[in-house]
Amino acid sequence: MVNVHEKQSTETVSKIRAEVGANATLEHRYCDMTDLIQVQEVFSALCDELPRLDLCIFGSGIDQEHFTTDLHCIDAYFGMMWLGHFYASNLLWPLLRRTSRIPDTPAPRVIFEAPGQQRRQSLSDGSSSSDEEDLRLTAEVNSEIFRRSKTTLLLGVRHGLAERIVKRHHDNIYVLAVQPSKNAADGAAQPRRDSHWQPSDLCDHVLDTLSKDAEFAVRSSSRIVLYAATSDDVESKYLNGAYLVDVVSFLPSLLL
């Protein structure tokens, strides 16, 4: 796990090791995805250290109300939603390519999680009409920047990675964009995956833990991520570059 949330990640590592064993090969590395120097250092090291990489999930992590810029004076929406993750995927690509060439190995998958809706700033009770107008104009600008960055992510996955890299170089690698549902009812309404399926290795346990985490399901349903990561449909229907949103329509395939 690579992110800036050290406490949360440490707790997650401990929880998974308690389930699958203390010797589970699982660790957290700190990296601010808006700091391209950190991204280069962390992901270059991972590319050199890891013997293979079968699945990589990038989460955009957009959860801000105000427009701001990152360390490189790039707007934070664009930097966090796409640029840092795109750079990381490029640094990992040699490792993904090596993995794809191992005999009898499923094609590696790279998944980009796109955010759903942008957070909106709320007004205080004592706000004046001029404050409301300023907030409305600011929200419109931020919303446009947010939508532009999200569109960049979706087009970058399809036309940048899938079309210009995977297809042009005949790589046996699948790249997808997904949008997990943030509707609590979506997560609560879905049958639990483990009623049909049991985890067999560490990666399966990680995915299974996420799928059974009620709090995680309320914040952001993991169903579509699990589908993109594990379903045979990705290869049989050649979903390279696809943008998957509708959890319900894909659920039967996920449970097969």
VODOKOL-749929 format. One record per residue (C-alpha): z, x, y; residue number from 1; residue in one letter. Coordinates in Angstrom, 3 decimals. Layout:
// residues N
         w         u         v  marpa  guro
         Z         X         Y    NUM     A
...
// end
This chain:
// residues 256
         w         u         v  marpa  guro
     0.000     0.000     0.000      1     M
    -1.051     1.345     3.360      2     V
     0.315    -0.295     6.515      3     N
     2.868     0.036     9.335      4     V
     5.500    -2.250     7.765      5     H
     7.753     0.267     6.061      6     E
    10.749    -1.991     5.391      7     K
     8.690    -4.871     4.035      8     Q
     6.583    -2.558     1.878      9     S
     9.628    -0.749     0.478     10     T
    11.129    -4.087    -0.534     11     E
     7.858    -5.123    -2.174     12     T
     7.637    -1.874    -4.123     13     V
    11.219    -2.331    -5.362     14     S
    10.536    -5.920    -6.380     15     K
     7.437    -5.048    -8.379     16     I
     9.119    -2.069   -10.056     17     R
    11.967    -4.341   -11.076     18     A
     9.416    -6.559   -12.818     19     E
     7.167    -3.978   -14.475     20     V
     9.408    -0.915   -14.775     21     G
    10.882     1.806   -12.592     22     A
     8.092     4.228   -13.509     23     N
     5.346     2.016   -12.074     24     A
     2.879     4.110   -10.076     25     T
     3.223     2.316    -6.785     26     L
     3.926     3.643    -3.313     27     E
     3.643     2.899     0.393     28     H
     2.002     5.087     2.988     29     R
     2.372     4.573     6.688     30     Y
    -0.801     4.172     8.717     31     C
    -1.602     2.366    11.946     32     D
    -5.117     1.046    11.347     33     M
    -5.853     1.121    15.091     34     T
    -5.174     4.873    15.169     35     D
    -8.415     6.377    13.850     36     L
    -6.868     9.843    13.535     37     I
    -4.176     8.459    11.221     38     Q
    -6.810     6.494     9.318     39     V
    -8.815     9.667     8.749     40     Q
    -5.783    11.637     7.568     41     E
    -4.353     8.985     5.245     42     V
    -7.541     7.726     3.624     43     F
    -9.164    11.151     3.298     44     S
    -6.046    12.264     1.422     45     A
    -6.199     9.200    -0.821     46     L
    -9.842     9.868    -1.604     47     C
    -8.945    13.396    -2.719     48     D
    -5.777    12.440    -4.619     49     E
    -6.726     9.318    -6.536     50     L
    -8.700     9.695    -9.787     51     P
   -10.360     6.282    -9.348     52     R
   -10.275     3.146    -7.193     53     L
   -11.144    -0.204    -8.767     54     D
    -9.932    -2.609    -6.088     55     L
    -9.294    -2.210    -2.379     56     C
    -8.087    -5.086    -0.184     57     I
    -8.100    -4.718     3.596     58     F
    -6.015    -7.198     5.594     59     G
    -6.911    -7.618     9.258     60     S
    -3.327    -8.447    10.292     61     G
    -4.215   -10.072    13.619     62     I
    -1.113   -11.797    14.988     63     D
    -1.048   -11.410    18.748     64     Q
    -1.282   -13.733    21.728     65     E
    -2.316   -11.406    24.526     66     H
    -5.328    -9.188    24.930     67     F
    -4.405    -5.524    24.602     68     T
    -6.050    -2.199    23.829     69     T
    -5.247     0.298    21.106     70     D
    -4.628     4.046    21.299     71     L
    -8.339     4.686    21.787     72     H
    -8.664     2.115    24.605     73     C
   -10.577    -0.201    22.271     74     I
    -9.619    -3.860    22.307     75     D
    -7.007    -4.429    19.610     76     A
    -8.768    -7.411    18.062     77     Y
   -11.863    -5.345    17.289     78     F
    -9.929    -2.224    16.376     79     G
    -7.555    -3.939    13.966     80     M
    -9.889    -6.578    12.597     81     M
   -12.828    -4.335    11.834     82     W
   -13.143    -0.781    13.145     83     L
   -10.116     0.779    11.435     84     G
   -10.827    -0.907     8.107     85     H
   -14.533    -0.103     8.262     86     F
   -13.688     3.559     8.882     87     Y
   -11.203     3.531     5.986     88     A
   -13.781     1.995     3.630     89     S
   -16.256     4.733     4.577     90     N
   -13.677     7.418     3.836     91     L
   -12.967     5.812     0.444     92     L
   -16.612     5.251    -0.457     93     W
   -17.075     8.553    -2.367     94     P
   -14.094     7.581    -4.558     95     L
   -15.453     4.049    -5.087     96     L
   -18.838     5.510    -5.998     97     R
   -17.287     7.937    -8.495     98     R
   -15.345     5.069   -10.069     99     T
   -18.476     2.933   -10.382    100     S
   -20.158     5.673   -12.394    101     R
   -17.410     5.906   -15.034    102     I
   -18.871     4.561   -18.315    103     P
   -17.808     1.031   -19.348    104     D
   -16.003     0.463   -16.034    105     T
   -16.255    -2.806   -14.075    106     P
   -17.803    -2.490   -10.638    107     A
   -15.180    -1.656    -7.972    108     P
   -14.530    -4.353    -5.353    109     R
   -13.719    -4.029    -1.666    110     V
   -12.290    -7.148    -0.016    111     I
   -11.843    -7.710     3.705    112     F
    -9.413   -10.473     4.666    113     E
   -10.550   -12.249     7.802    114     A
    -7.957   -14.038     9.955    115     P
    -8.110   -17.786    10.305    116     G
    -7.176   -18.935    13.790    117     Q
    -5.967   -16.992    16.769    118     Q
    -2.388   -17.383    17.975    119     R
    -2.160   -19.183    21.281    120     R
     0.400   -18.438    23.983    121     Q
     2.643   -21.400    24.827    122     S
     3.708   -22.437    28.291    123     L
     7.338   -22.641    29.370    124     S
     8.703   -25.945    30.653    125     D
     8.756   -24.694    34.235    126     G
     5.118   -23.548    34.353    127     S
     3.102   -24.618    37.391    128     S
    -0.440   -25.983    37.427    129     S
    -1.731   -22.582    38.583    130     S
     0.043   -20.949    35.621    131     D
    -1.614   -23.421    33.305    132     E
    -5.041   -22.668    34.768    133     E
    -4.496   -18.919    34.508    134     D
    -3.337   -19.304    30.934    135     L
    -6.319   -21.477    30.085    136     R
    -8.778   -18.925    31.475    137     L
    -6.987   -16.061    29.736    138     T
    -6.974   -17.990    26.461    139     A
   -10.711   -18.601    26.739    140     E
   -11.410   -14.904    27.261    141     V
    -9.094   -13.874    24.410    142     N
   -10.609   -16.502    22.143    143     S
   -14.096   -15.183    22.846    144     E
   -13.001   -11.614    22.075    145     I
   -11.274   -12.812    18.904    146     F
   -14.367   -14.706    17.699    147     R
   -16.607   -11.773    18.528    148     R
   -14.429    -9.400    16.505    149     S
   -14.256   -11.778    13.547    150     K
   -18.028   -12.200    13.611    151     T
   -18.379    -8.423    13.637    152     T
   -16.243    -8.238    10.494    153     L
   -18.288   -10.857     8.650    154     L
   -21.655    -9.415     9.668    155     L
   -20.420    -5.898     9.047    156     G
   -19.463    -6.749     5.468    157     V
   -22.758    -8.482     4.726    158     R
   -25.335    -6.503     6.673    159     H
   -23.499    -3.227     7.166    160     G
   -21.820    -2.507     3.843    161     L
   -23.537    -4.794     1.318    162     A
   -27.089    -4.528     2.670    163     E
   -27.322    -1.096     4.258    164     R
   -25.033     0.867     1.959    165     I
   -24.629    -0.846    -1.417    166     V
   -28.198    -2.094    -1.859    167     K
   -29.927     0.821    -0.164    168     R
   -28.093     3.372    -2.333    169     H
   -28.042     1.168    -5.464    170     H
   -24.253     1.360    -5.659    171     D
   -22.519    -0.700    -8.333    172     N
   -19.850    -1.799    -5.830    173     I
   -19.071    -5.300    -4.528    174     Y
   -17.982    -5.973    -0.956    175     V
   -16.708    -9.399     0.123    176     L
   -15.025   -11.059     3.079    177     A
   -12.472   -13.808     2.469    178     V
   -10.386   -16.096     4.644    179     Q
    -7.088   -17.089     3.004    180     P
    -5.858   -20.562     3.895    181     S
    -2.862   -20.808     6.237    182     K
    -2.241   -24.436     5.386    183     N
     1.084   -24.749     3.573    184     A
    -0.222   -27.774     1.693    185     A
    -3.060   -25.704     0.245    186     D
    -0.679   -23.238    -1.362    187     G
     1.734   -25.909    -2.582    188     A
    -1.010   -28.083    -4.059    189     A
    -2.525   -25.392    -6.269    190     Q
    -1.346   -24.966    -9.887    191     P
     0.308   -21.643   -10.567    192     R
    -2.002   -19.072   -12.015    193     R
     0.475   -17.853   -14.626    194     D
     0.368   -21.220   -16.415    195     S
    -3.103   -20.202   -17.620    196     H
    -2.950   -16.408   -17.525    197     W
    -0.530   -13.565   -18.136    198     Q
    -0.616   -10.157   -16.397    199     P
    -1.572    -7.189   -18.548    200     S
    -1.220    -4.160   -16.264    201     D
     0.259    -3.038   -12.944    202     L
    -2.600    -4.389   -10.842    203     C
    -2.344    -7.749   -12.588    204     D
     1.407    -7.820   -11.933    205     H
     0.862    -7.125    -8.229    206     V
    -1.651    -9.959    -7.954    207     L
     0.515   -12.247   -10.057    208     D
     3.563   -11.546    -7.907    209     T
     1.613   -12.518    -4.811    210     L
     0.273   -15.680    -6.434    211     S
     3.792   -16.845    -7.365    212     K
     5.432   -15.953    -4.053    213     D
     6.097   -19.333    -2.394    214     A
     6.758   -17.749     1.004    215     E
     3.507   -15.805     0.826    216     F
     1.634   -18.974    -0.137    217     A
     2.995   -20.803     2.889    218     V
     2.005   -18.062     5.304    219     R
    -1.391   -17.328     3.790    220     S
    -2.613   -18.617     0.448    221     S
    -3.617   -15.793    -1.872    222     S
    -5.904   -17.933    -4.042    223     R
    -9.214   -16.905    -2.542    224     I
    -8.168   -13.242    -2.549    225     V
    -7.315   -13.467    -6.243    226     L
   -10.647   -15.131    -6.916    227     Y
   -12.588   -12.402    -5.104    228     A
   -10.561    -9.683    -6.849    229     A
   -10.710   -10.988   -10.425    230     T
   -13.385   -13.634   -11.007    231     S
   -16.451   -12.838   -13.106    232     D
   -18.445   -15.006   -10.681    233     D
   -18.549   -12.129    -8.208    234     V
   -20.885   -10.220   -10.509    235     E
   -22.573   -13.054   -12.407    236     S
   -23.513   -14.873    -9.168    237     K
   -23.981   -11.610    -7.255    238     Y
   -21.671   -12.457    -4.375    239     L
   -22.116    -9.094    -2.688    240     N
   -21.618    -9.526     1.040    241     G
   -20.389   -13.115     0.636    242     A
   -17.832   -14.773     2.906    243     Y
   -15.490   -16.926     0.801    244     L
   -13.336   -19.545     2.485    245     V
   -12.924   -22.722     0.437    246     D
    -9.972   -22.158    -1.912    247     V
   -10.278   -25.474    -3.729    248     V
   -13.923   -25.161    -4.724    249     S
   -13.329   -21.740    -6.296    250     F
   -10.049   -22.522    -8.058    251     L
   -11.508   -23.598   -11.458    252     P
   -13.359   -20.302   -11.772    253     S
   -10.209   -18.405   -10.823    254     L
    -8.266   -20.000   -13.663    255     L
   -10.853   -19.399   -16.364    256     L
// end
